[in-house]
Amino acid sequence: MDAFRRQVRRRALRLPPVLLAASLLAGCAAVETPAPTPGPVPRIAVTPWHAPQVLAWAQGYMDDFGPLPFDVEVVQAGVAHEGVRDGTYALAIGSLHPDENWFATPLGEEALGVVMGSGTGVRQVTRNQLAALFAGRTTNWSAIGGSDRPVLPIVPLPGDDVRDFVDRALMKGGAFASAARLVATPDQALALLQDDAGALLLLPLSALPPDLQTVRIDGLRPTVAGGPADNAYPLIAPRVALALEEPSGAIRDWLVWIQGEQRAGGD
């Protein structure tokens, strides 16, 4: 019996070379190479009052080149800025200020139109009158020649990038009216405008519905959505794209496309 076992063991160890090679190949063929795991989709943040124009650019880019290889998300300015800092977002767009040594490139400007409710009886204002209306120093439209109706200022949330711009450009650091209604987005502002005939708000021209008209400031009216307005118009918010470093790949291609659209006169 021991001799038989030794013979079987020797035969098991002495496989012919051809059979041995076939056996090894069969073993290799059974192991499938796993497909590479795709990386996370880059995320781009845009602040609410710049979102209408930026989303229009995203749609235009998709129309030309197909699906976007990144996600565009509408978030508040503080979330956008902090998200770039901690790597959540590859890029942020708005009236934002980059940290030291960050990449930043201009993406045109956003003119803010003065929009009033249907019952104000006012067709134009001076810059000083507008500031007084938003500050609550003027509380009735009749004080500037309009209807006998209370003023309802509608302003973005504290910390919003466009609110910060209006604070510097119009309010000069003065407080907004304590009775002002706070909103997070242009859509929320428009909903309040429909509900109150004495409402007052500043709206990006890119978010202006076709049935609404803006009111002149010192005889000036903004004229271009998504690009530069009359340089004398007092409320033109800068739009900037910022990142930790200069973007590459698809995000860079999109930014170049946007700037090309602006040079060509597109929205």
GIQUIBEL-V853656 format. One record per run of one state. SS is the DSSP state (h for helix, s for strand, l for the rest). FROM is the first residue (numbers start at 0). TO is the last residue. If there is no record, write none. Layout:
# GIQUIBEL-V853656
ss = <SS/SS>
from = <FROM/FROM>
to = <TO/TO>
This chain:
# GIQUIBEL-V853656
ss = <l/h/l/h/l/s/l/h/l/s/l/h/l/s/l/s/l/s/l/h/l/s/h/l/s/l/s/l/h/l/s/l/h/l/s/h/l/s/l/s/l/s/l/h/l>
from = <0/1/13/16/29/41/46/47/65/69/74/76/86/90/94/102/116/123/125/126/135/139/140/144/149/150/151/156/160/171/180/183/185/195/198/204/207/214/217/219/220/235/243/248/263>
to = <0/12/15/28/40/45/46/64/68/73/75/85/89/93/101/115/122/124/125/134/138/139/143/148/149/150/155/159/170/179/182/184/194/197/203/206/213/216/218/219/234/242/247/262/266>
